[in-house]
Amino acid sequence: MSALWMSIEPRPAETRLLLTEPRSGPALRARLPACPAQPDALGLLLRGLAAWYGQPFCAALDAESEDVRRHPERWTALLEGLDDALIQVEWVARTASPAQRDRFLGAVGEFGSARRLLTFATTGLR
């Protein structure tokens, strides 16, 4: 697994990039025009960053963004050829909202002792 991660968040007015290093956190943040002027610009930028750091990284594209949902073929073309030894691209879709908790058993009572019993039974820890 890669130590460096980059998020790519297409937004209506801009594309945001965030490169993160393992122990120090965010290393590079950028607000770029919504779509690159040249089709190979994103690939050149990402390959340049991989060369700068001298190591491969994983780029996570926000697959739920409006532009990616409307024009997946554009983003496929922009990222074409990047899934190689230097850059791995993941199309990431977060869930829109967490599932609602079922409240049917909410008022049954406290089960702390039952949880402790199961913890001891499965791990041997008290």
C-alpha positions, -999 to +999 in steps of 0.1 A: +000+000+000+012+035-008+024+059+019+013+090+000-023+097-007-039+124-028-076+134-029-091+148-061-123+166-055-140+181-086-163+210-077-185+232-098-160+261-098-127+243-090-109+210-086-093+206-051-062+185-046-048+174-012-015+154-010-009+138+024+023+124+038+023+095+063+036+111+095+034+148+088-001+151+073-011+174+045+019+184+023+002+201-006-032+217-011-043+232-044-074+249-059-072+245-097-097+254-124-126+230-126-113+212-157-077+212-171-070+231-203-050+201-218-062+165-216-029+152-202-024+180-176-037+160-146-016+130-155+015+152-159+008+169-125+004+136-107+034+120-123+054+151-114+045+148-078+054+111-078+088+120-093+092+149-067+087+125-038+104+096-055+077+072-046+044+060-059+011+071-044-026+065-045-050+091-058-087+090-046-112+106-070-145+118-055-168+097-077-199+112-061-190+148-072-215+163-096-190+167-125-178+131-122-214+118-121-223+139-152-191+133-172-175+100-161-160+096-196-142+129-192-126+119-159-118+084-173-099+102-201-082+126-177-070+097-156-062+073-185-029+055-182-023+066-146-031+032-130+005+020-132+035+014-109+037+051-099+001+062-094-029+041-085-063+057-090-093+048-068-128+060-077-143+065-042-180+069-034-188+077+002-222+069+015-245+099+014-258+095+049-254+069+076-282+044+080-308+053+106-304+033+138-332+009+146-347+022+179-369-008+185-345-022+211-333+012+224-351+011+257-344-025+267-317-016+293-280-017+300-260-046+286-225-037+299-221-069+319-231-090+289-206-072+267-179-078+293-188-115+295-185-118+257-152-099+256-138-123+283-152-153+264-137-142+231-104-126+241-097-137+277-094-101+287-113-087+317 
